[in-house]
Structures are given as structure tokens and as C-alpha cells.
Amino acid sequence: MGAGDPDGAAVWHLARDREQYGPYQFATLAEAARKGVVARNDLIWRPGWESWRPADSVAELFAPIESSALTPHPIRPEEPSASTAVESTAATEEPAPAARKAEKQKPSRNYLVRHWRGELSLPVSYWLNGLLVLLAATAAGVAFSSFIESNQVAAGAPMASALTGFTIVIVLLSSWQLVGIWRSATRYSASRKKFWGAAAKVIVVLAIVRSATDLGSMYVPIISEHVKIAPRRRRPGTPLPG
């Protein structure tokens, strides 16, 4: 059997954002591709294939509609229209969740959102965005130091609040970076060689462990110490210690 589905068997599967849908008949996928529900960078698989393939590698899936198919012709009462047949097939195979998710997950023009969803390539997510996060974290550290020096933030509650804010910024930057790399690695493993995708995920796990260790051994104890030495109000008439 070729790339098409001459037997009409529902054997085709669709993968997007680490979720799998199907099986579908090929005609259903082709109709969805024509309407823009199936994107060219989605992944397709059918029995007999060793791995998932990009949708645009299946030539018939995005083939242009023949002019004869656009020519009006009478339809017998007992013959359903093409749109009715597609809707009936779609209802039988339940592609509605995939279609709804595709509409909600349309490619975004926002670079930050594209990285978060894993829509960027693995090299861009890992190397370029890793460098951007490193620069952003360095800038946040410089800004934090300047704020502490210029405002002469005293030890205690003010310093604890400043450190907490700085820690939150670093955690958000790291989360954005690591989640994007993980999702991009998942896409990469599904469509290309699995080694580099798996290697990127291992590095992500190690980075999470190291970040959690640094957070527990450095930031949390320092913030706790400043909270402990925060000045407390004295009750009227209470003598100063010493």
C-alpha cells in the first residue's frame, strides 16, 4: 500500500505537542490538511513505518485539489455530499478533540510563546535561548546588586524581600528555558534521530536537580537568615537588650 489509503482503513495517526490522535482514514487527514487543521510540521505515522514522519513528507496529504473535484455535479438523493461524508467519517473516528486542540494551538508569532510550546528547533531552543537566559540572568544579578547598593537596603526583612524577588525572576527564566528545551527535544526525537533529543532531556533533568540543590542550599537559607534578624517592634517600656 502506498502513502494513500485505498482500502479506506483507519490506520493513520497524528501527533502534536506530545499527544497522539487517531486512527483516521487518509481521506479524513487530507480534508483536515486542506482546511489547515493539520499543519505541515505535525507528525504522521501508520503501521509499517519505523518512526513518525513530518506531515509534509507525505506528498498526497497536501496535494492540490483537482479541478474536476471543483466542478458542480448533481447529487442523487441516496448519495451524501462530500462535506456530509467527511463530517460523518470525522464523527465516527472522533477527530474533534484534535481539531479543537489544533485551533487552540495555532503557531504563535510571539518568540517567547513559540519557545515555551517547543515550536522552535532544538539547536535554537538549547543554544540560542540558553545564551539569552544566561544574559538575562546576568543582567538581573547586576540590576539586583545596583538596587541593593543604591537604595542601601538593610539586612532583615527588606533584604529578604529583595532576595525573594530576585529568586523568583531566576526561577521563571529557568523554567521558561527548560520547559521549552524539553518540548523541543520531544519533537526532535519524534521526527529525527532520538539520540540528541534524549541527550537534551538528560541535561534538562540535571539542570533541574542542580537548580533545586542551589535553591535549597543557598537562596532559601540566606533568605531565612534575613527573615530571622528582621527588627521587631519593642513594646512601650521594654528596655533595649544590653
C-alpha positions in Angstrom: 0.0 0.0 0.0 1.4 3.5 -0.9 1.1 6.7 1.0 -2.6 6.9 0.2 -5.3 4.9 1.8 -7.0 2.9 -1.0 -8.6 0.4 1.3 -10.2 3.1 3.4 -8.8 1.6 6.6 -8.4 3.9 9.6 -4.7 3.3 10.2 -3.2 6.8 10.2 -2.2 8.5 13.4 -1.4 12.2 14.2 0.9 13.5 16.8 1.2 17.1 18.1 2.5 18.6 21.3 3.4 15.2 22.8 -0.2 14.0 22.3 -1.3 11.3 19.8 -4.6 11.1 17.9 -6.2 8.5 15.7 -6.5 6.3 13.9 -8.0 8.1 11.0 -8.7 7.3 7.4 -6.3 9.0 5.0 -9.2 11.0 3.3 -10.1 12.5 6.7 -6.5 13.7 7.3 -6.3 15.0 3.7 -9.5 17.0 4.3 -8.2 18.3 7.6 -4.9 19.3 5.9 -6.8 21.2 3.2 -8.7 23.1 5.8 -5.5 23.9 7.7 -6.3 21.8 10.7 -3.3 19.5 10.0 -0.1 21.5 9.8 3.0 20.6 7.7 5.1 20.3 10.8 2.7 17.8 12.5 3.9 14.2 12.8 2.2 11.3 10.9 2.6 7.6 11.5 1.0 4.4 10.1 1.7 0.7 10.6 4.8 -0.4 8.6 6.7 2.8 9.4 9.7 2.6 11.8 9.2 6.1 13.1 7.0 9.2 12.9 7.4 11.4 9.8 6.6 15.1 9.2 3.2 15.6 7.6 4.7 17.5 4.7 6.8 14.4 3.7 3.5 12.6 2.7 3.0 14.1 -0.7 -0.6 13.1 -1.2 -1.6 14.7 2.1 -1.1 18.3 0.8 -1.8 17.6 -2.9 -3.8 20.3 -4.6 -7.4 19.6 -5.3 -8.0 18.6 -8.9 -10.1 21.0 -11.0 -12.6 18.2 -11.7 -13.3 18.0 -8.0 -14.4 21.6 -8.0 -16.9 21.1 -10.9 -20.5 21.1 -9.7 -22.4 17.9 -10.4 -25.8 16.7 -9.4 -26.0 14.5 -6.4 -28.5 11.7 -6.1 -30.8 11.7 -3.1 -29.3 8.5 -1.9 -25.7 9.8 -2.2 -24.4 12.0 0.6 -22.5 15.1 -0.4 -18.7 15.2 0.1 -18.9 17.5 3.1 -21.5 15.3 4.7 -19.3 12.2 4.1 -16.3 13.9 5.7 -18.4 15.0 8.7 -19.8 11.5 9.1 -16.3 10.0 8.9 -14.9 12.5 11.3 -17.7 11.9 13.8 -17.1 8.1 13.6 -13.3 8.5 14.1 -13.7 11.3 16.7 -11.1 13.7 15.4 -12.9 16.6 17.1 -10.5 16.8 20.1 -7.5 17.0 17.7 -9.2 19.7 15.6 -10.2 21.8 18.6 -6.7 21.5 20.0 -5.2 22.4 16.6 -7.3 25.6 16.6 -6.2 26.5 20.1 -2.5 25.7 19.3 -2.1 27.6 16.1 1.6 28.7 15.6 2.3 31.9 17.5 4.3 34.8 16.3 5.5 35.5 19.8 9.0 34.2 20.2 8.7 33.6 23.9 5.5 31.6 23.4 7.0 29.6 20.5 9.9 28.5 22.7 7.6 27.6 25.6 5.5 25.4 23.3 8.6 23.7 21.8 7.9 25.0 18.3 11.5 26.2 17.8 14.2 23.9 16.6 16.2 22.1 19.3 19.5 23.9 18.5 17.8 27.3 18.7 16.0 26.3 22.0 19.1 24.9 23.6 22.0 27.1 22.4 20.5 30.4 21.4 17.8 30.7 24.1 20.2 29.2 26.7 22.6 32.1 25.9 19.7 34.6 26.1 18.6 33.3 29.5 22.2 33.4 30.7 22.5 37.1 29.6 19.1 37.9 31.2 20.1 36.2 34.5 23.4 38.2 34.5 21.5 41.4 33.8 19.1 40.6 36.6 22.0 40.0 39.0 23.7 43.3 38.1 20.4 45.1 38.5 19.8 43.5 41.8 23.3 44.5 43.1 22.8 48.0 41.9 19.4 48.2 43.6 20.9 47.0 46.9 23.8 49.5 46.8 21.9 52.5 45.6 19.0 52.0 48.0 21.2 50.8 50.9 18.8 48.0 51.6 19.4 47.0 55.2 19.6 43.4 56.5 16.4 41.8 57.6 13.0 42.0 56.0 14.0 44.4 53.2 16.9 42.3 52.1 14.8 39.1 52.4 12.1 40.7 50.1 14.8 41.8 47.6 16.3 38.3 47.5 12.9 36.7 47.2 12.1 38.9 44.2 15.5 38.1 42.6 15.0 34.3 43.2 11.5 34.4 41.6 13.0 36.1 38.4 15.7 33.4 38.1 13.2 30.6 38.7 10.9 32.0 36.0 13.7 32.4 33.5 15.0 28.9 34.2 11.5 27.4 33.9 10.9 29.0 30.6 14.2 27.8 29.2 14.0 24.2 30.5 10.3 23.6 29.6 10.9 24.9 26.0 14.0 22.7 25.6 12.2 19.7 26.9 9.2 20.1 24.5 11.5 20.9 21.6 13.5 17.8 22.3 10.3 15.7 22.3 9.5 17.0 18.8 13.1 16.4 17.7 13.1 12.8 18.9 9.8 12.1 17.2 10.8 13.4 13.8 14.6 12.9 13.6 17.3 11.0 15.4 16.4 10.2 19.0 19.9 10.5 20.5 20.2 14.3 20.6 16.6 14.7 21.8 17.2 12.2 24.7 20.6 13.9 25.5 18.9 17.3 25.7 16.3 15.9 28.1 19.0 14.4 30.3 20.7 17.8 30.5 17.4 19.4 31.4 16.9 16.9 34.3 20.4 17.6 35.5 19.8 21.3 35.3 16.6 21.0 37.3 18.4 18.9 40.0 21.2 21.4 40.2 18.8 24.4 40.4 16.8 22.7 43.1 20.0 22.0 45.1 21.3 25.6 44.7 17.9 26.9 45.8 17.7 24.7 48.9 21.4 25.2 49.9 22.0 28.8 49.1 19.0 31.1 48.4 16.5 29.6 51.0 18.9 29.7 53.9 20.1 33.2 53.1 16.5 34.5 52.9 15.6 32.7 56.1 18.5 34.3 58.0 17.5 37.7 56.9 13.9 37.0 58.0 15.1 35.9 61.4 17.1 39.0 62.0 14.3 41.3 60.9 13.8 44.0 63.5 10.8 43.5 65.7 8.9 46.3 67.3 9.5 46.8 71.0 6.6 47.2 73.4 6.5 50.5 75.2 8.6 50.4 78.3 10.6 47.4 77.2 14.3 48.1 77.7 16.8 47.6 74.9 18.9 44.5 75.2 22.4 45.0 76.8 
